[in-house]
Amino acid sequence: MQKDKSNMDFITSYLSNYPVIDGVVFLMKSNTNRLNVWFRPCIKVLFSKFPTLSTKCIMFMFTHARSTLFRPGESLQTLKLLIDRIREDNIADMAITNENLFMVDNEAHRYLLAREQVRFFEDEENHFANSWDRSAENCQRLIRKLAGVPWDSRHQSPPRYKIRRVLEELHRAMVDVAISTVTDARLIQHHMSALASKQVDVGELKNSLHITSLKTVRRKLPYPILVCTHENCIESIQCEDGRSITDYVTRCQVPCYIKEQPSHLSTTPSLRNCPSMRLGTCRKCSHDHTHHLPIDWEIGYQHCEMVDNRVQQQIVAAEETNATIQMQIQSQRDTLEQLEFEQLDIVKIFASFAAFLQVCSPQPSTDVFRNLLDSRLKTERESTAIEYRQLKTDESRVAILDKWIENYDDQKNIILEGMSSQPAWKTKSENVVIQMGKLYKLKHSGSQFKALAYNPMFDVV
């Protein structure tokens, strides 16, 4: 039983290399009763591996037919019972009729090989000739039957050998494209850091927004004073609002109690006779009395807090700049998130490719995708580049590739388990075409996959 299974696995693996299967011929002895052991599992495996195979393509040829007078013998009844069970189990809707039943015998061939050494009687040679003719007639009928089966593209066996060859040839380029997305992600992170460093510290600007200044004010004095109005005794002060006011800095008499308040300094005789004057000239400033004036106020300064308009403009400009930078950072963050999701999809697709190669290879083969990822990881670990030595976070290239390989193994095991439960669907070449199409449609790396790994056969679906 185990040998039969091994033989069937080898046959189906070999058949998967052909794009078209015109027919399947079951060759069996006409008088065997062992059909119930291997035939049903054989049919089940055949239709699971080639689900689009038409039952019209299935033929039955019995050997050693001369012993049963070119009739099926015991094998036919056993075969019919097994076919009935296959139909009941919905494995395949097949039947055995005179159209797909053929009888041959190879005794005539053995006769040709032995006639030079063995002498046969005439009636024996007649039997061999009859056997040859009938076997030849059945073989010709089989050929005509196969030639007459109409070809339908829906019954085409998946060209798995071609897809397997493409995957084996292009796996290195595809893995390189995948790993380039890690570099793209690192560049995006560096760009985000550079953008963040360009942001202006608005808080620091706001700390210097308000300034304390001295404001000029007139303060009422409790008594009048006599001041000099000569140009040498005054100062012009520029106010905050742009006005200019005069500050009488020379006080000639404090206090000054002149009863007469002049309307014009030169018409005030009281100033000439003021004790601070000597013959009409000020004792303190030496200016004429006409340049003097009694006042009851003085110019003072008051501390007040005000907004620095220049800093205010800087804050507005900085906030606009920061808002623009934040939008750019968010855009880069969204791109990075999309790229990380793409990486997960890429690893999953690679795992499906590896599972396909493992199941569909006619002989045991190594996992080329896994080996290449291991090689890239080893190279990264051995690298002495400064950026790798300084990068110790979980987002380093080494850590990312470690996660990739772990995820790759998990996905591949899941896919292989699915293939074992649904082999007919999972091993169809169309699924590889679909997965390759997904690579082509990836937003950020799809164009690179299509440029490096494009093949017309993937345009089928």
C-alpha positions in Angstrom: 0.0 0.0 0.0 2.8 2.4 0.9 4.6 1.5 -2.3 1.5 2.2 -4.4 1.2 5.6 -2.7 4.8 6.4 -3.4 4.4 5.4 -7.0 1.3 7.6 -7.4 3.0 10.6 -5.8 5.9 10.2 -8.3 3.5 9.9 -11.2 1.4 12.9 -10.3 4.5 15.0 -9.7 5.9 14.0 -13.1 2.6 14.8 -14.8 2.5 18.2 -13.3 5.3 19.2 -15.6 3.0 19.0 -18.6 0.8 21.9 -19.6 -1.8 19.6 -21.3 -2.9 16.1 -20.4 -4.7 14.5 -23.4 -5.7 11.4 -21.6 -5.0 9.0 -18.7 -4.8 5.3 -19.3 -5.0 2.8 -16.4 -3.0 -0.3 -17.3 -4.0 -3.4 -15.3 -4.2 -7.2 -15.6 -7.4 -8.6 -16.8 -7.7 -11.2 -14.1 -6.5 -9.3 -11.0 -8.6 -8.9 -7.8 -6.2 -6.4 -6.2 -7.9 -3.3 -7.6 -9.8 -2.5 -4.4 -6.4 -1.9 -2.6 -4.9 0.8 -4.9 -7.5 2.0 -7.5 -9.8 4.2 -5.4 -6.9 6.0 -3.6 -5.3 6.4 -7.0 -8.3 8.0 -8.5 -8.8 10.3 -5.5 -5.2 11.5 -5.7 -5.4 12.0 -9.5 -8.5 14.3 -9.3 -7.2 16.1 -6.2 -4.0 17.0 -8.1 -5.7 17.7 -11.4 -9.2 18.9 -10.5 -9.9 20.1 -14.0 -9.2 16.7 -15.6 -12.2 15.5 -17.7 -13.5 12.0 -17.1 -13.7 11.7 -20.9 -10.0 11.5 -20.9 -9.8 8.4 -18.7 -9.2 5.0 -20.5 -8.8 1.4 -19.2 -6.4 -1.1 -20.8 -6.3 -4.7 -19.7 -3.2 -6.8 -20.4 -2.8 -10.6 -20.6 -6.1 -10.5 -22.5 -5.4 -13.7 -24.4 -5.9 -15.7 -21.2 -9.4 -14.3 -20.9 -10.2 -14.5 -24.6 -9.7 -10.7 -24.9 -12.4 -10.0 -22.3 -11.9 -8.1 -19.1 -12.2 -11.1 -16.8 -12.4 -10.8 -13.0 -11.0 -7.3 -13.0 -14.0 -5.8 -14.7 -16.5 -6.6 -12.0 -14.2 -5.3 -9.3 -13.5 -2.2 -11.3 -17.2 -1.4 -11.8 -17.9 -1.7 -8.1 -15.1 0.7 -7.3 -16.3 3.2 -10.0 -19.8 3.1 -8.4 -18.3 3.9 -5.0 -16.2 6.7 -6.6 -19.4 8.3 -8.0 -21.2 7.9 -4.7 -18.3 9.7 -2.9 -18.5 12.5 -5.5 -14.9 12.0 -6.3 -15.5 11.8 -10.1 -18.4 11.1 -12.4 -16.7 8.4 -14.4 -17.9 5.1 -16.0 -16.4 2.2 -17.9 -17.9 1.3 -21.3 -16.8 -0.3 -24.6 -15.6 3.2 -25.7 -12.9 3.5 -23.0 -12.1 -0.2 -22.6 -9.1 -1.8 -24.4 -7.7 -5.3 -24.4 -4.1 -6.2 -25.3 -1.7 -9.1 -24.9 2.1 -9.2 -25.3 2.5 -12.8 -26.1 2.9 -12.1 -29.8 5.8 -9.7 -28.9 7.5 -12.5 -26.9 7.0 -14.8 -29.8 8.9 -12.5 -32.1 11.8 -12.4 -29.6 11.8 -16.2 -29.2 11.1 -17.6 -32.7 14.8 -17.7 -33.7 15.5 -20.0 -30.8 12.3 -21.9 -30.2 10.4 -23.9 -32.8 6.6 -23.3 -32.7 3.8 -25.3 -34.2 1.6 -23.8 -36.9 -1.5 -23.5 -34.7 0.6 -21.7 -32.0 1.8 -19.3 -34.5 -1.8 -18.7 -35.6 -2.7 -17.9 -32.0 0.2 -15.5 -31.8 -0.9 -13.8 -35.0 -4.4 -13.5 -33.9 -3.3 -12.1 -30.6 -1.0 -9.6 -32.4 -3.9 -8.5 -34.7 -6.4 -8.0 -31.9 -3.9 -6.2 -29.7 -2.9 -3.9 -32.6 -6.5 -3.2 -33.3 -7.1 -2.2 -29.7 -4.0 0.0 -29.6 -5.1 1.8 -32.8 -8.5 2.3 -31.4 -6.9 3.8 -28.2 -4.9 6.2 -30.3 -8.0 7.2 -32.3 -9.9 7.7 -29.1 -7.2 9.9 -27.6 -6.9 11.9 -30.8 -10.6 12.4 -30.9 -10.9 13.8 -27.4 -11.7 17.6 -28.0 -9.2 19.9 -26.3 -10.6 22.3 -23.8 -8.5 25.1 -22.3 -10.4 24.6 -19.0 -9.0 21.1 -18.9 -5.5 22.3 -19.3 -3.2 21.0 -16.6 -1.7 24.0 -14.7 1.8 24.8 -16.2 3.3 24.3 -12.8 6.7 23.4 -14.2 6.9 26.8 -15.9 5.9 28.7 -12.8 8.2 26.6 -10.7 11.1 27.5 -13.0 10.2 31.2 -13.0 10.0 31.3 -9.2 13.4 29.5 -8.9 15.0 31.9 -11.4 13.5 35.1 -9.9 13.5 34.4 -6.2 16.7 36.3 -5.7 15.5 39.4 -7.4 12.2 39.3 -5.5 13.9 38.9 -2.1 16.2 41.9 -3.0 13.2 44.0 -3.8 11.6 43.0 -0.5 14.7 43.8 1.5 14.9 47.2 -0.3 11.7 48.1 1.5 13.5 47.8 4.8 16.0 50.5 3.5 13.0 52.6 2.3 11.5 52.3 5.8 14.8 53.4 7.4 15.0 56.4 5.0 11.5 57.4 5.9 12.4 57.3 9.6 15.5 59.4 9.0 13.4 61.9 7.1 10.9 62.1 9.9 13.7 62.7 12.4 15.1 65.4 10.1 11.7 67.1 9.8 11.2 66.9 13.6 14.5 68.6 14.2 13.4 71.5 12.0 10.5 72.4 14.2 10.8 75.7 16.1 10.4 75.7 19.9 7.4 78.0 20.1 7.4 77.7 23.9 10.8 79.4 24.1 9.6 82.2 21.8 6.5 82.6 23.9 8.7 83.0 27.0 10.2 86.1 25.3 7.0 87.4 23.9 6.3 89.9 26.7 8.8 92.6 27.5 9.0 95.2 30.3 9.4 98.8 29.2 9.5 102.3 30.8 6.5 104.5 29.8 6.8 108.3 30.1 4.0 109.9 32.2 3.4 113.2 33.7 3.2 113.1 37.5 1.5 115.8 39.6 3.8 117.5 42.1 2.6 118.6 45.6 4.0 122.0 45.0 5.0 124.1 42.0 8.6 124.4 40.8 10.4 126.9 38.6 12.1 125.4 35.5 14.2 126.8 32.8 12.9 126.5 29.2 16.1 127.4 27.5 17.1 124.9 24.8 20.2 124.1 26.8 18.1 123.1 29.8 15.6 120.9 28.2 15.5 117.3 26.7 13.1 116.0 24.0 11.7 112.5 24.9 10.2 110.2 22.3 7.1 108.5 23.6 5.9 105.0 22.8 3.2 106.3 20.5 5.7 108.4 18.5 5.0 111.8 20.1 7.8 114.0 21.4 7.4 115.7 24.8 9.7 118.2 26.5 11.3 117.4 29.8 12.5 120.4 31.8 15.5 119.0 33.4 16.8 122.1 35.1 14.9 123.0 38.2 15.8 126.6 39.2 13.7 126.9 42.3 12.0 124.3 44.4 9.4 125.0 45.5 8.2 128.2 43.7 5.2 130.1 45.1 4.6 132.8 42.5 1.1 133.8 43.0 0.7 135.2 39.5 0.3 132.5 36.8 1.6 134.1 33.6 -0.1 133.6 30.3 3.2 134.5 28.6 6.6 134.2 30.2 7.9 137.5 29.0 5.0 139.5 30.5 5.4 138.2 34.0 7.2 140.8 36.1 7.0 138.5 39.1 9.6 136.2 37.6 12.1 139.1 37.3 11.7 139.9 41.0 11.8 136.2 42.0 14.5 135.4 44.6 16.0 132.9 42.2 16.8 135.8 39.9 19.5 138.4 40.0 18.8 141.4 37.9 16.5 139.3 35.7 19.0 136.5 35.3 18.7 133.1 36.9 21.1 132.4 39.6 21.3 128.7 38.8 21.2 128.4 35.0 22.3 132.0 34.2 19.5 132.3 31.7 17.1 135.2 31.4 14.0 135.2 33.5 11.9 135.1 30.3 13.1 131.5 29.8 11.6 130.3 33.0 8.2 128.8 33.8 6.5 127.7 37.0 4.9 124.2 36.7 3.4 121.7 39.1 4.3 118.5 37.3 7.3 116.5 36.2 8.1 113.8 33.6 8.3 110.3 35.1 8.7 106.7 34.0 6.4 103.8 34.7 7.3 100.1 34.3 4.7 98.3 32.0 4.5 94.9 30.2 3.9 94.9 26.5 3.9 92.4 23.6 7.0 92.3 21.4 5.5 92.6 17.9 8.7 91.1 16.3 8.5 88.0 18.5 4.8 87.8 17.9 5.4 87.6 14.2 8.1 85.0 14.7 5.6 82.9 16.8 3.0 83.0 14.0 5.6 82.1 11.4 6.9 79.3 13.6 3.4 77.8 14.2 2.7 77.8 10.5 6.0 76.1 9.8 5.4 73.5 12.6 2.0 72.8 11.2 3.4 72.2 7.8 6.2 70.0 9.2 3.6 68.0 11.3 1.6 67.3 8.1 4.7 66.1 6.4 5.6 63.9 9.3 2.1 62.4 9.4 2.3 61.7 5.7 5.6 60.0 6.2 4.2 58.1 9.2 1.3 56.9 7.0 3.7 55.8 4.3 5.8 53.9 6.8 2.8 52.1 8.2 1.7 51.2 4.6 5.2 49.9 3.9 5.2 47.8 7.0 1.9 46.2 6.0 3.4 45.6 2.5 6.3 43.8 4.1 3.9 41.5 5.9 2.1 40.8 2.6 5.4 40.2 0.8 6.6 37.7 3.5 3.2 35.8 3.3 3.4 35.7 -0.5 6.9 34.4 -0.4 5.8 31.7 2.0 3.1 30.6 -0.4 5.6 30.5 -3.2 7.9 28.3 -1.1 5.1 26.0 -0.2 4.1 25.7 -3.8 7.7 24.8 -4.8 7.9 22.2 -2.0 4.7 20.5 -2.9 5.0 20.6 -6.6 8.7 19.7 -7.1 9.1 16.2 -8.5 11.9 15.6 -5.9 12.8 17.1 -2.5 14.2 20.6 -2.8 15.6 23.2 -0.5 13.6 26.3 0.4 15.3 28.9 -1.8 13.4 31.8 -0.3 14.2 30.8 3.3 17.9 30.2 2.4 18.2 33.6 0.8 16.6 35.3 3.8 19.0 33.5 6.1 21.9 34.6 3.9 20.8 38.2 4.0 20.3 38.1 7.7 23.8 36.7 8.2 25.3 39.5 6.0 23.5 42.1 8.1 24.8 40.6 11.3 28.3 40.5 10.0 28.2 44.0 8.7 30.5 46.5 10.4 28.8 49.6 9.0 28.5 52.4 11.5 24.7 52.8 11.1 24.2 49.2 11.9 26.5 49.2 14.9 24.9 52.2 16.4 21.3 51.0 15.8 20.3 49.0 18.8 16.5 49.4 18.7 13.9 46.8 17.7 13.5 48.6 14.3 17.1 47.7 13.2 17.5 45.8 9.9 18.7 42.7 11.8 15.6 42.7 14.0 13.3 43.3 11.1 14.8 40.4 9.1 14.5 38.2 12.3 10.8 39.0 12.5 10.4 38.3 8.7 11.9 34.8 9.0 9.8 34.0 12.1 6.7 35.2 10.3 7.7 33.4 7.1 8.0 30.1 8.9 4.7 30.5 10.6 2.9 31.4 7.3 4.5 28.6 5.4 3.5 26.0 8.0 -0.1 27.3 7.9 -0.1 27.1 4.1 1.3 23.6 4.0 -1.4 22.5 6.5 -4.0 24.0 4.2 -2.5 22.2 1.3 -2.7 18.9 3.1 -6.5 19.4 3.7 -7.3 21.0 0.3 -4.5 19.9 -2.1 -6.5 20.3 -5.2 -7.1 24.0 -4.6 -3.8 25.0 -2.9 -1.5 23.5 -5.5 -3.2 25.1 -8.6 -0.8 27.2 -10.5 -3.5 29.9 -10.8 -3.0 30.6 -7.1 0.7 31.5 -7.8 -0.5 33.8 -10.6 -2.9 35.5 -8.2 -0.2 35.9 -5.5 2.2 37.3 -8.1 -0.5 39.7 -9.2 -0.7 40.9 -5.6 3.0 41.7 -5.6 2.5 43.7 -8.8 -0.3 45.7 -7.2 1.6 46.7 -4.0 1.4 50.5 -3.7 5.1 51.2 -2.9 7.1 48.2 -4.1 4.7 46.8 -6.7 6.4 48.5 -9.7 9.8 47.2 -8.6 8.4 43.6 -8.5 6.8 44.0 -11.9 10.0 45.4 -13.4 12.3 42.7 -12.0 10.0 39.7 -11.9 7.5 40.3 -14.7 6.5 37.3 -16.8 3.7 37.2 -19.4 2.3 34.0 -17.9 1.2 36.0 -14.8 -1.2 38.0 -16.9 -3.4 34.9 -17.2 -5.5 35.9 -14.3 
